[in-house]
Amino acid sequence: MREFRFLPPKDPASASETFLSRDPYAPPMAEEPEFPRKLTAGFYFFLILLGILFYVGWGILYNTWNLFDPKAIGVYALTVILIGFGVTGYLLYGRPVAHREQP
């Protein structure tokens, strides 16, 4: 068992020793598989399409396209939520991960 020293060592040869390992603390991260990332990006793209199709479908079904109509505020709120989450998620997961070169 090693003895931990709180004072500098007297022997200059052991001055470079440390109780911490020289190895990295964690192994390098594994490559992230592409399939879950593509599936997630596809889901967020589906949310964008669903928001647009919901708004267009509601407008065709009830013949209302007025953005300032207070009776249809729930439709616009749901459309904004669907498109907002879809755009945010697609921006986060839509592009591939940039891999850094190991030194």
Secondary structure, DSSP 8 states (H G I E B T S, - for coil): -----SS--SSGGGGG--SS-SS-SS-------HHHHHHHHHHHHHHHHHHHHHHHHHHHHHT---TT-GGGHHHHHHHHHHHHHHHHHHHHHSS--------
